Amino acid sequence: MQETIAKVLLALCGLLLLSRGSQAFIVSVDAHNEECFFENIEGGTKFGVTFEVIEGGFLDVDIKVTGPDQHIMHESEKESSGKYTFVAPTKGVYTVCFNNERSSMTPKLVMFSIEMGDSPQRLPGAPGEEEVGHTKLEDMIRELSGTLTSVKHEQEYMHVRDKIHRSVNESTNSRVVLWSTFEALVLVLMTVGQVYYLKRFFEVKRVV
């Protein structure tokens, strides 16, 4: 009984660590540039890559995920967002690259995260009934952790988008005010000019 409680507490601690340890990052990828990030992963570990282009141009970027032997695990072009899951075949450094070489001058702002799963640790021999129950419980907790992480990333993305939209709205409002002021001045000048022109047109010149 104590062993079961200890395993449950250990799994819950792992859930808390996963929910805290998985963070989203924001990187600016300049035009004609490529930004790469590296992660040392144990063989057999499940890991995921989630990204979203939140600002710049047509909101698209090229992404490539490679393994330690430079084997391309995933490669796609002109993607606005994506969520990919892999299992590391061998231990080593895995690379995630965002490429913006297709853009002529516009930098891209990319929010991404690399989520790490647990390394596979199975006891040798056939598992007993109690161990199978523990394994199912741990799998359910890991699945819940992944769902919480996805919700957290979605909230972070929405928060960033809200900031960007607010900044765009404020900039647009200031431009509208300036343009409205300019239009009012132009209308006033045109009105004064038209009155002056009509006044001179209807003037009667007296010949002395």
Buried (B, 14 or more C-beta within 10 A) or exposed (E): EEEEEEBBEEBEEBBEEBBEEBEBEBEEBBBEBBBEBEBEBBEBBBBBBBBBBBBBBEBBBBBBBBBBEEEEBEEEEEBEBBEBEBEBEEEBEBBBBBBBEBBEEEBBBBBBBBBBBBEEEEEEEEEEEEBEEBBEBBEEBBEEBBEBBBEBBEEBBEEBBEEEEEEEEEEEEEEEEEEEEEEEEEEEEEEEEEEEEEEEEEEEEEEE
